[in-house]
Amino acid sequence: MSAHEVIEVDIKRVACDGGGGALGHPKIYLEMGAASEVVCPYCSRRFVFKESTAVIAGDLSSRSASAK
Ligand SMILES: [Zn+2]
């Protein structure tokens, strides 16, 4: 089984419940804040904020410089 699923989202607040069923967990909300991704502490799913291509193309250099 893949333990580290990556999910692309276009908002910085996501809800995760592990997918429900036996593999699920209580539903929680994850706030990315200034970061561009967040990992769910329950199921280790990684939510990556996917910006529009227009924004990335115009702001790539400054984004890279401020990462981490
Ligand atoms: Zn989760």
N, CA, C, O and the ligand as a Tripos MOL2 file, in Angstrom:
@<TRIPOS>MOLECULE
protein
  273   271    69     0     0
PROTEIN
NO_CHARGES

@<TRIPOS>ATOM
      1 N           0.8410   -1.2030    0.0000 N.3       1 MET1
      2 CA          0.0000    0.0000    0.0000 C.3       1 MET1
      3 C           0.8650    1.2370    0.0000 C.2       1 MET1
      4 O           1.9490    1.2440    0.5830 O.2       1 MET1
      5 N           0.3960    2.2770   -0.6460 N.am      2 SER2
      6 CA          1.1740    3.5080   -0.6940 C.3       2 SER2
      7 C           0.8700    4.3540    0.5290 C.2       2 SER2
      8 O          -0.2650    4.7830    0.7330 O.2       2 SER2
      9 N           1.8730    4.5870    1.3260 N.am      3 ALA3
     10 CA          1.6760    5.2920    2.5880 C.3       3 ALA3
     11 C           1.6890    6.8060    2.4120 C.2       3 ALA3
     12 O           1.1660    7.5400    3.2510 O.2       3 ALA3
     13 N           2.2830    7.2640    1.3290 N.am      4 HIS4
     14 CA          2.4140    8.6960    1.1690 C.3       4 HIS4
     15 C           1.7420    9.1790   -0.1070 C.2       4 HIS4
     16 O           2.3940    9.4670   -1.1100 O.2       4 HIS4
     17 N           0.4550    9.2560   -0.0390 N.am      5 GLU5
     18 CA         -0.3120    9.7250   -1.1810 C.3       5 GLU5
     19 C          -0.1860   11.2340   -1.2940 C.2       5 GLU5
     20 O          -0.2150   11.9360   -0.2830 O.2       5 GLU5
     21 N          -0.0500   11.7360   -2.4950 N.am      6 VAL6
     22 CA          0.0400   13.1790   -2.7190 C.3       6 VAL6
     23 C          -1.2410   13.6600   -3.3910 C.2       6 VAL6
     24 O          -1.6770   13.1210   -4.4080 O.2       6 VAL6
     25 N          -1.8210   14.6780   -2.7960 N.am      7 ILE7
     26 CA         -3.0660   15.2110   -3.3090 C.3       7 ILE7
     27 C          -2.8870   16.6800   -3.6280 C.2       7 ILE7
     28 O          -2.4950   17.4670   -2.7670 O.2       7 ILE7
     29 N          -3.1720   17.0460   -4.8600 N.am      8 GLU8
     30 CA         -3.0550   18.4440   -5.2590 C.3       8 GLU8
     31 C          -4.3590   19.1760   -4.9730 C.2       8 GLU8
     32 O          -5.4450   18.7040   -5.3110 O.2       8 GLU8
     33 N          -4.2280   20.3350   -4.3460 N.am      9 VAL9
     34 CA         -5.4050   21.1310   -4.0160 C.3       9 VAL9
     35 C          -5.1740   22.5710   -4.4530 C.2       9 VAL9
     36 O          -4.0360   22.9900   -4.6630 O.2       9 VAL9
     37 N          -6.2560   23.3210   -4.5890 N.am     10 ASP10
     38 CA         -6.1070   24.7240   -4.9920 C.3      10 ASP10
     39 C          -6.5260   25.6900   -3.8920 C.2      10 ASP10
     40 O          -6.7080   26.8850   -4.1280 O.2      10 ASP10
     41 N          -6.6770   25.1520   -2.6890 N.am     11 ILE11
     42 CA         -6.9430   26.0030   -1.5340 C.3      11 ILE11
     43 C          -5.9610   25.6200   -0.4360 C.2      11 ILE11
     44 O          -5.4100   24.5190   -0.4390 O.2      11 ILE11
     45 N          -5.7490   26.5310    0.4970 N.am     12 LYS12
     46 CA         -4.7340   26.2730    1.5260 C.3      12 LYS12
     47 C          -5.3070   25.6760    2.8020 C.2      12 LYS12
     48 O          -4.5640   25.3780    3.7370 O.2      12 LYS12
     49 N          -6.6130   25.5020    2.8460 N.am     13 ARG13
     50 CA         -7.1860   24.7800    3.9690 C.3      13 ARG13
     51 C          -7.8760   23.5440    3.4350 C.2      13 ARG13
     52 O          -8.8020   23.6400    2.6300 O.2      13 ARG13
     53 N          -7.4300   22.3860    3.8790 N.am     14 VAL14
     54 CA         -7.9900   21.1370    3.3840 C.3      14 VAL14
     55 C          -8.5240   20.3120    4.5500 C.2      14 VAL14
     56 O          -8.0840   20.4590    5.6900 O.2      14 VAL14
     57 N          -9.4630   19.4610    4.2460 N.am     15 ALA15
     58 CA         -9.9860   18.5390    5.2440 C.3      15 ALA15
     59 C          -9.5260   17.1370    4.8700 C.2      15 ALA15
     60 O          -9.5260   16.7670    3.6970 O.2      15 ALA15
     61 N          -9.1340   16.3560    5.8830 N.am     16 CYS16
     62 CA         -8.7000   14.9900    5.6140 C.3      16 CYS16
     63 C          -9.3540   14.0510    6.6270 C.2      16 CYS16
     64 O          -9.3930   14.3310    7.8250 O.2      16 CYS16
     65 N          -9.8560   12.9500    6.1220 N.am     17 ASP17
     66 CA        -10.3980   11.9250    7.0230 C.3      17 ASP17
     67 C          -9.8020   10.5580    6.6870 C.2      17 ASP17
     68 O         -10.3250    9.5150    7.0810 O.2      17 ASP17
     69 N          -8.6930   10.5960    5.9480 N.am     18 GLY18
     70 CA         -8.0070    9.3510    5.6170 C.3      18 GLY18
     71 C          -8.6890    8.5290    4.5330 C.2      18 GLY18
     72 O          -8.2590    7.4190    4.2200 O.2      18 GLY18
     73 N          -9.7440    9.0750    3.9690 N.am     19 GLY19
     74 CA        -10.4300    8.3570    2.9060 C.3      19 GLY19
     75 C         -11.6450    7.5860    3.3960 C.2      19 GLY19
     76 O         -12.3650    6.9740    2.6060 O.2      19 GLY19
     77 N         -11.8660    7.6210    4.7050 N.am     20 GLY20
     78 CA        -13.0350    6.9510    5.2620 C.3      20 GLY20
     79 C         -12.8370    5.4530    5.3880 C.2      20 GLY20
     80 O         -11.7900    4.9240    5.0170 O.2      20 GLY20
     81 N         -13.8340    4.7790    5.9050 N.am     21 GLY21
     82 CA        -13.7600    3.3300    6.0670 C.3      21 GLY21
     83 C         -12.7780    2.9130    7.1350 C.2      21 GLY21
     84 O         -12.4590    3.6950    8.0310 O.2      21 GLY21
     85 N         -12.3000    1.6970    7.0490 N.am     22 ALA22
     86 CA        -11.4170    1.1410    8.0670 C.3      22 ALA22
     87 C         -10.0730    1.8580    8.1160 C.2      22 ALA22
     88 O          -9.4180    1.8840    9.1580 O.2      22 ALA22
     89 N          -9.6580    2.4410    6.9900 N.am     23 LEU23
     90 CA         -8.3610    3.1060    6.9350 C.3      23 LEU23
     91 C          -8.4610    4.5830    7.2850 C.2      23 LEU23
     92 O          -7.4540    5.2920    7.2820 O.2      23 LEU23
     93 N          -9.6450    5.0430    7.5830 N.am     24 GLY24
     94 CA         -9.8370    6.4600    7.8440 C.3      24 GLY24
     95 C          -9.4610    6.8680    9.2550 C.2      24 GLY24
     96 O          -9.0210    6.0490   10.0620 O.2      24 GLY24
     97 N          -9.6420    8.1560    9.5370 N.am     25 HIS25
     98 CA         -9.3660    8.6940   10.8660 C.3      25 HIS25
     99 C         -10.3370    9.8470   11.0730 C.2      25 HIS25
    100 O         -10.9930   10.2740   10.1230 O.2      25 HIS25
    101 N         -10.4410   10.3580   12.2930 N.am     26 PRO26
    102 CA        -11.3380   11.4950   12.5200 C.3      26 PRO26
    103 C         -11.0380   12.6330   11.5640 C.2      26 PRO26
    104 O          -9.8730   12.9280   11.2950 O.2      26 PRO26
    105 N         -12.0560   13.2630   11.0580 N.am     27 LYS27
    106 CA        -11.8570   14.3360   10.0920 C.3      27 LYS27
    107 C         -11.2140   15.5440   10.7480 C.2      27 LYS27
    108 O         -11.6870   16.0470   11.7670 O.2      27 LYS27
    109 N         -10.1300   15.9960   10.1460 N.am     28 ILE28
    110 CA         -9.4400   17.1770   10.6700 C.3      28 ILE28
    111 C          -9.2240   18.1770    9.5440 C.2      28 ILE28
    112 O          -9.2730   17.8280    8.3650 O.2      28 ILE28
    113 N          -8.9870   19.4080    9.9230 N.am     29 TYR29
    114 CA         -8.6800   20.4350    8.9450 C.3      29 TYR29
    115 C          -7.2110   20.8090    9.0640 C.2      29 TYR29
    116 O          -6.6840   20.9900   10.1610 O.2      29 TYR29
    117 N          -6.5650   20.9190    7.9190 N.am     30 LEU30
    118 CA         -5.1420   21.2450    7.8940 C.3      30 LEU30
    119 C          -4.9510   22.6020    7.2320 C.2      30 LEU30
    120 O          -5.4130   22.8300    6.1140 O.2      30 LEU30
    121 N          -4.2710   23.4920    7.9280 N.am     31 GLU31
    122 CA         -3.9880   24.8260    7.3990 C.3      31 GLU31
    123 C          -2.5390   24.9090    6.9370 C.2      31 GLU31
    124 O          -1.6220   24.6270    7.7080 O.2      31 GLU31
    125 N          -2.3350   25.2910    5.6940 N.am     32 MET32
    126 CA         -0.9610   25.4100    5.1910 C.3      32 MET32
    127 C          -0.2990   26.7030    5.6510 C.2      32 MET32
    128 O           0.9190   26.7670    5.8140 O.2      32 MET32
    129 N          -1.1020   27.7130    5.8550 N.am     33 GLY33
    130 CA         -0.5320   28.9970    6.2370 C.3      33 GLY33
    131 C           0.3750   29.5260    5.1390 C.2      33 GLY33
    132 O          -0.0400   29.6290    3.9850 O.2      33 GLY33
    133 N           1.6010   29.8580    5.4880 N.am     34 ALA34
    134 CA          2.5430   30.4070    4.5100 C.3      34 ALA34
    135 C           3.1980   29.3230    3.6700 C.2      34 ALA34
    136 O           3.8230   29.6150    2.6500 O.2      34 ALA34
    137 N           3.0610   28.0840    4.0890 N.am     35 ALA35
    138 CA          3.6750   26.9860    3.3470 C.3      35 ALA35
    139 C           2.8460   26.6330    2.1230 C.2      35 ALA35
    140 O           1.7290   27.1220    1.9530 O.2      35 ALA35
    141 N           3.4000   25.7840    1.2770 N.am     36 SER36
    142 CA          2.6860   25.4030    0.0660 C.3      36 SER36
    143 C           2.2680   23.9380    0.1070 C.2      36 SER36
    144 O           1.7570   23.4000   -0.8750 O.2      36 SER36
    145 N           2.4850   23.3120    1.2290 N.am     37 GLU37
    146 CA          2.0410   21.9370    1.3810 C.3      37 GLU37
    147 C           1.8890   21.6110    2.8580 C.2      37 GLU37
    148 O           2.4450   22.2990    3.7140 O.2      37 GLU37
    149 N           1.1390   20.5660    3.1500 N.am     38 VAL38
    150 CA          0.9450   20.1410    4.5270 C.3      38 VAL38
    151 C           0.7650   18.6240    4.5220 C.2      38 VAL38
    152 O           0.1800   18.0590    3.5980 O.2      38 VAL38
    153 N           1.2710   17.9820    5.5550 N.am     39 VAL39
    154 CA          1.1620   16.5320    5.6510 C.3      39 VAL39
    155 C           0.2100   16.1890    6.7920 C.2      39 VAL39
    156 O           0.3380   16.7120    7.8980 O.2      39 VAL39
    157 N          -0.7350   15.3150    6.5150 N.am     40 CYS40
    158 CA         -1.6770   14.9060    7.5390 C.3      40 CYS40
    159 C          -0.9600   14.0500    8.5780 C.2      40 CYS40
    160 O          -0.3210   13.0580    8.2280 O.2      40 CYS40
    161 N          -1.0600   14.4260    9.8600 N.am     41 PRO41
    162 CA         -0.3710   13.6740   10.9170 C.3      41 PRO41
    163 C          -0.9660   12.2880   11.1430 C.2      41 PRO41
    164 O          -0.3190   11.4270   11.7390 O.2      41 PRO41
    165 N          -2.1740   12.0680   10.6790 N.am     42 TYR42
    166 CA         -2.8140   10.7700   10.8750 C.3      42 TYR42
    167 C          -2.4040    9.7580    9.8040 C.2      42 TYR42
    168 O          -1.9590    8.6530   10.1150 O.2      42 TYR42
    169 N          -2.5600   10.1510    8.5520 N.am     43 CYS43
    170 CA         -2.3880    9.1700    7.4760 C.3      43 CYS43
    171 C          -1.2150    9.4990    6.5560 C.2      43 CYS43
    172 O          -0.9840    8.7850    5.5800 O.2      43 CYS43
    173 N          -0.4700   10.5670    6.8500 N.am     44 SER44
    174 CA          0.7190   10.9420    6.0930 C.3      44 SER44
    175 C           0.4400   11.3120    4.6450 C.2      44 SER44
    176 O           1.3530   11.3470    3.8200 O.2      44 SER44
    177 N          -0.8140   11.5860    4.3390 N.am     45 ARG45
    178 CA         -1.1010   12.1170    3.0120 C.3      45 ARG45
    179 C          -0.5080   13.5040    2.9110 C.2      45 ARG45
    180 O          -0.5580   14.2900    3.8570 O.2      45 ARG45
    181 N           0.0550   13.7920    1.7500 N.am     46 ARG46
    182 CA          0.6320   15.1220    1.5450 C.3      46 ARG46
    183 C          -0.2870   15.9410    0.6450 C.2      46 ARG46
    184 O          -0.6010   15.5340   -0.4740 O.2      46 ARG46
    185 N          -0.7060   17.0730    1.1320 N.am     47 PHE47
    186 CA         -1.5380   17.9760    0.3460 C.3      47 PHE47
    187 C          -0.6510   19.0870   -0.1920 C.2      47 PHE47
    188 O          -0.0430   19.8380    0.5700 O.2      47 PHE47
    189 N          -0.5870   19.1800   -1.5050 N.am     48 VAL48
    190 CA          0.2650   20.1790   -2.1410 C.3      48 VAL48
    191 C          -0.5980   21.2520   -2.7820 C.2      48 VAL48
    192 O          -1.4960   20.9640   -3.5730 O.2      48 VAL48
    193 N          -0.3120   22.4770   -2.4300 N.am     49 PHE49
    194 CA         -1.0440   23.6090   -3.0050 C.3      49 PHE49
    195 C          -0.5870   23.8290   -4.4310 C.2      49 PHE49
    196 O           0.5810   24.1200   -4.6880 O.2      49 PHE49
    197 N          -1.5210   23.6880   -5.3520 N.am     50 LYS50
    198 CA         -1.1900   23.8330   -6.7630 C.3      50 LYS50
    199 C          -1.7180   25.1640   -7.2670 C.2      50 LYS50
    200 O          -2.9240   25.3580   -7.4180 O.2      50 LYS50
    201 N          -0.8040   26.0610   -7.5210 N.am     51 GLU51
    202 CA         -1.2050   27.3700   -8.0060 C.3      51 GLU51
    203 C          -1.5200   27.3000   -9.4880 C.2      51 GLU51
    204 O          -1.1680   26.3360  -10.1680 O.2      51 GLU51
    205 N          -2.1750   28.3140   -9.9700 N.am     52 SER52
    206 CA         -2.4790   28.3490  -11.3930 C.3      52 SER52
    207 C          -1.1730   28.5050  -12.1770 C.2      52 SER52
    208 O          -0.2050   29.0730  -11.6730 O.2      52 SER52
    209 N          -1.1530   28.0030  -13.4010 N.am     53 THR53
    210 CA          0.0650   28.0660  -14.2070 C.3      53 THR53
    211 C           0.4530   29.5060  -14.4900 C.2      53 THR53
    212 O           1.6350   29.8090  -14.6540 O.2      53 THR53
    213 N          -0.5160   30.3860  -14.5500 N.am     54 ALA54
    214 CA         -0.2400   31.7900  -14.8310 C.3      54 ALA54
    215 C           0.5670   32.4040  -13.6940 C.2      54 ALA54
    216 O           1.5020   33.1670  -13.9340 O.2      54 ALA54
    217 N           0.2100   32.0760  -12.4680 N.am     55 VAL55
    218 CA          0.9110   32.6160  -11.3100 C.3      55 VAL55
    219 C           2.3250   32.0540  -11.2370 C.2      55 VAL55
    220 O           3.2760   32.7860  -10.9640 O.2      55 VAL55
    221 N           2.4590   30.7610  -11.4810 N.am     56 ILE56
    222 CA          3.7690   30.1210  -11.4180 C.3      56 ILE56
    223 C           4.7170   30.7100  -12.4590 C.2      56 ILE56
    224 O           5.8820   30.9780  -12.1670 O.2      56 ILE56
    225 N           4.2120   30.9060  -13.6640 N.am     57 ALA57
    226 CA          5.0490   31.4170  -14.7460 C.3      57 ALA57
    227 C           5.5580   32.8170  -14.4500 C.2      57 ALA57
    228 O           6.6700   33.1720  -14.8400 O.2      57 ALA57
    229 N           4.7450   33.6190  -13.7580 N.am     58 GLY58
    230 CA          5.1260   34.9970  -13.5210 C.3      58 GLY58
    231 C           5.8940   35.2020  -12.2380 C.2      58 GLY58
    232 O           6.4470   36.2810  -12.0250 O.2      58 GLY58
    233 N           5.9490   34.2120  -11.3820 N.am     59 ASP59
    234 CA          6.5050   34.4120  -10.0560 C.3      59 ASP59
    235 C           7.3880   33.2480   -9.6120 C.2      59 ASP59
    236 O           7.5220   32.9780   -8.4190 O.2      59 ASP59
    237 N           7.9790   32.5750  -10.5690 N.am     60 LEU60
    238 CA          8.7210   31.3530  -10.2560 C.3      60 LEU60
    239 C           9.9990   31.6200   -9.4710 C.2      60 LEU60
    240 O          10.2860   30.9220   -8.4990 O.2      60 LEU60
    241 N          10.7670   32.6240   -9.8830 N.am     61 SER61
    242 CA         12.0580   32.8680   -9.2510 C.3      61 SER61
    243 C          11.9150   33.2730   -7.7850 C.2      61 SER61
    244 O          12.6530   32.7860   -6.9280 O.2      61 SER61
    245 N          10.9800   34.1510   -7.5050 N.am     62 SER62
    246 CA         10.8100   34.6010   -6.1310 C.3      62 SER62
    247 C          10.2420   33.4770   -5.2620 C.2      62 SER62
    248 O          10.5340   33.3930   -4.0690 O.2      62 SER62
    249 N           9.4330   32.6210   -5.8730 N.am     63 ARG63
    250 CA          8.8910   31.4850   -5.1390 C.3      63 ARG63
    251 C          10.0050   30.5400   -4.7100 C.2      63 ARG63
    252 O          10.0310   30.0700   -3.5730 O.2      63 ARG63
    253 N          10.9210   30.2650   -5.6280 N.am     64 SER64
    254 CA         12.0000   29.3350   -5.3400 C.3      64 SER64
    255 C          12.9100   29.8800   -4.2540 C.2      64 SER64
    256 O          13.3880   29.1270   -3.4050 O.2      64 SER64
    257 N          13.1490   31.1630   -4.2760 N.am     65 ALA65
    258 CA         14.0570   31.7840   -3.3420 C.3      65 ALA65
    259 C          13.5090   31.7470   -1.9150 C.2      65 ALA65
    260 O          14.2730   31.6980   -0.9510 O.2      65 ALA65
    261 N          12.1770   31.7710   -1.7890 N.am     66 SER66
    262 CA         11.5960   31.8460   -0.4620 C.3      66 SER66
    263 C          11.1920   30.4820    0.0780 C.2      66 SER66
    264 O          10.6690   30.3830    1.1880 O.2      66 SER66
    265 N          11.4300   29.4390   -0.6950 N.am     67 ALA67
    266 CA         11.0170   28.1150   -0.2520 C.3      67 ALA67
    267 C          11.8930   27.6170    0.8970 C.2      67 ALA67
    268 O          13.1210   27.6970    0.8440 O.2      67 ALA67
    269 N          11.2420   27.1100    1.9220 N.am     68 LYS68
    270 CA         11.8980   26.5630    3.0960 C.3      68 LYS68
    271 C          12.6900   27.6140    3.8830 C.2      68 LYS68
    272 O          13.2990   27.2930    4.9030 O.2      68 LYS68
    273 ZN         -5.3870   12.1260    6.8580 Zn       69 ZN69
@<TRIPOS>BOND
     1     1     2 1
     2     2     3 1
     3     3     4 2
     4     3     5 am
     5     5     6 1
     6     6     7 1
     7     7     8 2
     8     7     9 am
     9     9    10 1
    10    10    11 1
    11    11    12 2
    12    11    13 am
    13    13    14 1
    14    14    15 1
    15    15    16 2
    16    15    17 am
    17    17    18 1
    18    18    19 1
    19    19    20 2
    20    19    21 am
    21    21    22 1
    22    22    23 1
    23    23    24 2
    24    23    25 am
    25    25    26 1
    26    26    27 1
    27    27    28 2
    28    27    29 am
    29    29    30 1
    30    30    31 1
    31    31    32 2
    32    31    33 am
    33    33    34 1
    34    34    35 1
    35    35    36 2
    36    35    37 am
    37    37    38 1
    38    38    39 1
    39    39    40 2
    40    39    41 am
    41    41    42 1
    42    42    43 1
    43    43    44 2
    44    43    45 am
    45    45    46 1
    46    46    47 1
    47    47    48 2
    48    47    49 am
    49    49    50 1
    50    50    51 1
    51    51    52 2
    52    51    53 am
    53    53    54 1
    54    54    55 1
    55    55    56 2
    56    55    57 am
    57    57    58 1
    58    58    59 1
    59    59    60 2
    60    59    61 am
    61    61    62 1
    62    62    63 1
    63    63    64 2
    64    63    65 am
    65    65    66 1
    66    66    67 1
    67    67    68 2
    68    67    69 am
    69    69    70 1
    70    70    71 1
    71    71    72 2
    72    71    73 am
    73    73    74 1
    74    74    75 1
    75    75    76 2
    76    75    77 am
    77    77    78 1
    78    78    79 1
    79    79    80 2
    80    79    81 am
    81    81    82 1
    82    82    83 1
    83    83    84 2
    84    83    85 am
    85    85    86 1
    86    86    87 1
    87    87    88 2
    88    87    89 am
    89    89    90 1
    90    90    91 1
    91    91    92 2
    92    91    93 am
    93    93    94 1
    94    94    95 1
    95    95    96 2
    96    95    97 am
    97    97    98 1
    98    98    99 1
    99    99   100 2
   100    99   101 am
   101   101   102 1
   102   102   103 1
   103   103   104 2
   104   103   105 am
   105   105   106 1
   106   106   107 1
   107   107   108 2
   108   107   109 am
   109   109   110 1
   110   110   111 1
   111   111   112 2
   112   111   113 am
   113   113   114 1
   114   114   115 1
   115   115   116 2
   116   115   117 am
   117   117   118 1
   118   118   119 1
   119   119   120 2
   120   119   121 am
   121   121   122 1
   122   122   123 1
   123   123   124 2
   124   123   125 am
   125   125   126 1
   126   126   127 1
   127   127   128 2
   128   127   129 am
   129   129   130 1
   130   130   131 1
   131   131   132 2
   132   131   133 am
   133   133   134 1
   134   134   135 1
   135   135   136 2
   136   135   137 am
   137   137   138 1
   138   138   139 1
   139   139   140 2
   140   139   141 am
   141   141   142 1
   142   142   143 1
   143   143   144 2
   144   143   145 am
   145   145   146 1
   146   146   147 1
   147   147   148 2
   148   147   149 am
   149   149   150 1
   150   150   151 1
   151   151   152 2
   152   151   153 am
   153   153   154 1
   154   154   155 1
   155   155   156 2
   156   155   157 am
   157   157   158 1
   158   158   159 1
   159   159   160 2
   160   159   161 am
   161   161   162 1
   162   162   163 1
   163   163   164 2
   164   163   165 am
   165   165   166 1
   166   166   167 1
   167   167   168 2
   168   167   169 am
   169   169   170 1
   170   170   171 1
   171   171   172 2
   172   171   173 am
   173   173   174 1
   174   174   175 1
   175   175   176 2
   176   175   177 am
   177   177   178 1
   178   178   179 1
   179   179   180 2
   180   179   181 am
   181   181   182 1
   182   182   183 1
   183   183   184 2
   184   183   185 am
   185   185   186 1
   186   186   187 1
   187   187   188 2
   188   187   189 am
   189   189   190 1
   190   190   191 1
   191   191   192 2
   192   191   193 am
   193   193   194 1
   194   194   195 1
   195   195   196 2
   196   195   197 am
   197   197   198 1
   198   198   199 1
   199   199   200 2
   200   199   201 am
   201   201   202 1
   202   202   203 1
   203   203   204 2
   204   203   205 am
   205   205   206 1
   206   206   207 1
   207   207   208 2
   208   207   209 am
   209   209   210 1
   210   210   211 1
   211   211   212 2
   212   211   213 am
   213   213   214 1
   214   214   215 1
   215   215   216 2
   216   215   217 am
   217   217   218 1
   218   218   219 1
   219   219   220 2
   220   219   221 am
   221   221   222 1
   222   222   223 1
   223   223   224 2
   224   223   225 am
   225   225   226 1
   226   226   227 1
   227   227   228 2
   228   227   229 am
   229   229   230 1
   230   230   231 1
   231   231   232 2
   232   231   233 am
   233   233   234 1
   234   234   235 1
   235   235   236 2
   236   235   237 am
   237   237   238 1
   238   238   239 1
   239   239   240 2
   240   239   241 am
   241   241   242 1
   242   242   243 1
   243   243   244 2
   244   243   245 am
   245   245   246 1
   246   246   247 1
   247   247   248 2
   248   247   249 am
   249   249   250 1
   250   250   251 1
   251   251   252 2
   252   251   253 am
   253   253   254 1
   254   254   255 1
   255   255   256 2
   256   255   257 am
   257   257   258 1
   258   258   259 1
   259   259   260 2
   260   259   261 am
   261   261   262 1
   262   262   263 1
   263   263   264 2
   264   263   265 am
   265   265   266 1
   266   266   267 1
   267   267   268 2
   268   267   269 am
   269   269   270 1
   270   270   271 1
   271   271   272 2
@<TRIPOS>SUBSTRUCTURE
     1 MET1         2 RESIDUE 1 A MET
     2 SER2         6 RESIDUE 1 A SER
     3 ALA3        10 RESIDUE 1 A ALA
     4 HIS4        14 RESIDUE 1 A HIS
     5 GLU5        18 RESIDUE 1 A GLU
     6 VAL6        22 RESIDUE 1 A VAL
     7 ILE7        26 RESIDUE 1 A ILE
     8 GLU8        30 RESIDUE 1 A GLU
     9 VAL9        34 RESIDUE 1 A VAL
    10 ASP10       38 RESIDUE 1 A ASP
    11 ILE11       42 RESIDUE 1 A ILE
    12 LYS12       46 RESIDUE 1 A LYS
    13 ARG13       50 RESIDUE 1 A ARG
    14 VAL14       54 RESIDUE 1 A VAL
    15 ALA15       58 RESIDUE 1 A ALA
    16 CYS16       62 RESIDUE 1 A CYS
    17 ASP17       66 RESIDUE 1 A ASP
    18 GLY18       70 RESIDUE 1 A GLY
    19 GLY19       74 RESIDUE 1 A GLY
    20 GLY20       78 RESIDUE 1 A GLY
    21 GLY21       82 RESIDUE 1 A GLY
    22 ALA22       86 RESIDUE 1 A ALA
    23 LEU23       90 RESIDUE 1 A LEU
    24 GLY24       94 RESIDUE 1 A GLY
    25 HIS25       98 RESIDUE 1 A HIS
    26 PRO26      102 RESIDUE 1 A PRO
    27 LYS27      106 RESIDUE 1 A LYS
    28 ILE28      110 RESIDUE 1 A ILE
    29 TYR29      114 RESIDUE 1 A TYR
    30 LEU30      118 RESIDUE 1 A LEU
    31 GLU31      122 RESIDUE 1 A GLU
    32 MET32      126 RESIDUE 1 A MET
    33 GLY33      130 RESIDUE 1 A GLY
    34 ALA34      134 RESIDUE 1 A ALA
    35 ALA35      138 RESIDUE 1 A ALA
    36 SER36      142 RESIDUE 1 A SER
    37 GLU37      146 RESIDUE 1 A GLU
    38 VAL38      150 RESIDUE 1 A VAL
    39 VAL39      154 RESIDUE 1 A VAL
    40 CYS40      158 RESIDUE 1 A CYS
    41 PRO41      162 RESIDUE 1 A PRO
    42 TYR42      166 RESIDUE 1 A TYR
    43 CYS43      170 RESIDUE 1 A CYS
    44 SER44      174 RESIDUE 1 A SER
    45 ARG45      178 RESIDUE 1 A ARG
    46 ARG46      182 RESIDUE 1 A ARG
    47 PHE47      186 RESIDUE 1 A PHE
    48 VAL48      190 RESIDUE 1 A VAL
    49 PHE49      194 RESIDUE 1 A PHE
    50 LYS50      198 RESIDUE 1 A LYS
    51 GLU51      202 RESIDUE 1 A GLU
    52 SER52      206 RESIDUE 1 A SER
    53 THR53      210 RESIDUE 1 A THR
    54 ALA54      214 RESIDUE 1 A ALA
    55 VAL55      218 RESIDUE 1 A VAL
    56 ILE56      222 RESIDUE 1 A ILE
    57 ALA57      226 RESIDUE 1 A ALA
    58 GLY58      230 RESIDUE 1 A GLY
    59 ASP59      234 RESIDUE 1 A ASP
    60 LEU60      238 RESIDUE 1 A LEU
    61 SER61      242 RESIDUE 1 A SER
    62 SER62      246 RESIDUE 1 A SER
    63 ARG63      250 RESIDUE 1 A ARG
    64 SER64      254 RESIDUE 1 A SER
    65 ALA65      258 RESIDUE 1 A ALA
    66 SER66      262 RESIDUE 1 A SER
    67 ALA67      266 RESIDUE 1 A ALA
    68 LYS68      270 RESIDUE 1 A LYS
    69 ZN69       273 GROUP 0 **** ****
